[in-house]
Amino acid sequence: MCLSFKYLPVLVILMSSTPRLKAQSFELDMGFRLVSELRDTNGVSVADYDQDGDMDIFLVSIHKFQEGNSQTWSRLLRNNGQNGFEDVTVESKLLFQNETLRDGWMGDRMGASWGDYDNDGYPDLFLSNDGGDELWHNEGNGRFKNVTQSSGVEGCLDCYSSNGLWWDYDLDGDLDLYVSDWLKTNRLHRNDGNGIFIDVSEFSGLDDEGKTWTSIPIDVNMDTYPDLYVVNDFGESRLFINQGNDRFSDSTRYYQLENLGDGMGIDVCDYDSDGNFDIYVTNIYDHLPNPFFVGSEEGIFTNRASELGIENTGWGWGARFFDADNDLDEDLYVVNGMKVINGRGDRNVFFENEDGIFNNISQSLGVNSISIGRGLEVFDCDNDGDMDMLVGNRETNLTLYKNNTMQTDELNKNWIQIELEGTESNRNAFGSIVEINLQGKHYYRHYSGANLFGQSIKPIHFGLAHHEFIDEISVTWPSGKKEYFPTLSANQEVKLTEGDTEVYSSNVVLGINESDALINIYPNPFDKQIILRFPENTFGQVNFRLISTSGQVVYHEFLQKPYSAMLDFSNTKLRSGLYYYQLEIGEYTSTGKLLKK
């Protein structure tokens, strides 16, 4: 449970350790393969569909649905909070999926996009297909209801819908839907606010015919209204500028965003932390290298892919920028492939960003498998503060790479995860810009959740390297409102709500002397020790209990009015996994979660 606190200056005492060299590390999670089962997968996306505080996964099976063949089922995997997942497709009522789809050359089903289109707090799910789309409403009880026909977003039987994008293009506070189509014109569905969507594709000028794989919103001209970059196969990708009156204009050449290759995937980052967002597009390399359009203060983009060494990945598909090693800058992972012949094909590629210079370290990390990669998502699946990688593949199993950087890198331990909630803006806050200030240096994230064959609702992750505090966080919401949030300690997930400058934190709050005061618990997840940091005005004996998920007290200690305390679990036989703690100070009691590595 997340609790609110009013800002108080808090110091965190770190355990001493012998400095070591940086060491990124990923390992293949074989247990996940046993749960997921699927071999042929296009889209992968994540969201906390049941609102229990951790990321769940939806996987899109390529094949036409057959009730008697589980290999054809798209699947919903619920995060059990104990470093694992369970298949809840049947229980959620998502099993009986579109059976009218035709047999497509790339597959019947393509993408899965999470978005709370009715702002009720529960993520809904749009599925893009070859031969008819689907919209599933989250009922809030763990179940979904098919509302495709009643909502008006069913598409058509001869459509080839490759991707769905949730965004609030008209800034009215609810999510609209843009559907990319590889065969027909793209479609813009305006959310009418009552569960009904209106097709405004032709009127808006977004009925592009460019054989589109995906698209991403980005406010290029900084007028608050989100613009749209559309990635096209067999033709030019296009930038459409939002005019603010439900109409868009093609301004691709003005902003120098021409991509004449066979475009596939896309992602947005700020790789050099200059406050100007950059755009990366994956192509079929044999036809044209991947462009990396670097933004400038003037608003014009320059392709620097060749200079930075990230233009050649092969037959590119999904791409994600993220801070894999928590060292402050964003790294890049690209999944590739079309065919594997005699053990030869395109390898997935990981580029480490070292102060604005990208290095291919795929082989040393062991994440350069030969496969036919498709969808890609990065998220913190085990709540340990570093980002894991989930890859959808054709002809092979799904791949989940667990990030072990937190265990192997003593230099870059710190991080923060930021969940956003819009009030005046759309509830998911898609279109927000988050900025953090670390001792005068600023770092930025553009939040849309969008990617090839999917869209996710997930916390925004910043690696903080050695920094124990964030001096300030600012959020520019889709509404145009910019808000500032006070100093925060590292290594926690916080929730920021539009119009409310209080912070909702995973740390503990106790009412002490009739005022809110923060008790900081660090690190979480922990290995052998934790530090408890109390406000100076803490009074009375502290009763600390650590409780297993079965309800058994596995550790108990009384602390005599400490200002700070260290609890050592080295001599206990605690297994890895989720625990609950209980703190009692006088008449005050508070509980929370701790994760054992």
C-alpha angles and dihedrals in degrees: 000000000000117000130194126239137180114236118274124166107256131182123210120210112216124208114247117249140169110262115247134186119268113271124181114201136181129179131194111249103222093179090064091058090058091054099042098045094181119127102179112051135161114173126033122183139162139213139148093254095171095040095233095133104263138084120267124194136229118197124196117218113214093216131087110264117264116178093212095049113068091190088072096054121107105221143218113209117195119212106234094202091239099090094278147082136230129202110246098166094119096043092048092055090238093118101089098069132169108310096178096074119122126231105269127194091237096035138284098260126044122166146020120204124186119208136146097231095172096042094233094133096255121102115241124207131232117192119199114208146171101256106012136004129231135216117196119193117215106231093198095239098086092275135102132213125210106237097163099123098037091050095049100234101110095119116201140294093246094046123107103207108191102175145003124216123198112204139140100238095167095043094231093135101259133087122261123198129235116190120201115213128195095197107026135033118293116257132223114201114193115212108237091196097243101078092278126113124204121210107235096159099123095039092050095048092235095113090112118177099199101117092259124205100179146338139205133202120233130160097233098170094040096233093130094251111108116242123205132235111199119200113212134193118218093015149030122323110227140214115214117197116216109234093195094240100084090275133107133199130205108247100158098127096043091059092039094238098137114148110177095176131093098283120205118158136013143193138178127222144148098235096176098037094236095133093252115109122231131209127218122193127190117220138176095272095212087066102036135342122254110272122222108200108202115203127227138198088257090059095243121124129223124199106234100161095115093046091050095044099240102107099096120062101131123241096001128209126150121021133182134184114207139143098258096174099036092239096131100260130088121252125201133233122186127186117209146176147099105184137013111207121179090342093309126117143107119314126218112251133217119195118194114213111220109180093321096321118108121216125188105232096156096123096049090050093047093231098114099096121162105243144123097264123194125157123030134189132173121203142138099265096171100038095239098128101259130091123254126203126233117191128191115212140188117230093004138065127280114270125221114185113197113214111228097179091115089060098042105035117068093176100060107039101131128092145146132213118206124200116195129207121188123208105171087022125054110297094245089052091225107178096037125138117214122198128185127195118215111181093320097319118110131212128188142204129190109210123208103121088221125142141145110304093357155038127217137200105215142139117276110248128213124180109217101191108203096345113119095188140037109222093205142348123206127188125197102202124209087254088066093249115135118205133183127217125198133247116309132189119238130254102047141097115242134187121220119195125199111251094015118089093189112105124230109215142184088227122096126271123198127179103238123174090352093299135093113259131179124236108195120211115194139219107019112200092040135193113194104337143033131197122220115201117193132191114257091247094060110130135192135018117317117225111202125190130178112205131193122228088257090060099255118140103233098173133023132177140161116221119201108227096302128185088203133357138188121214115201118204095176093113095045126089097231113161122217114270145068124334135173124225129205124201122192123188112170107305094345122097130179134174136195145154130279125186120213113211 
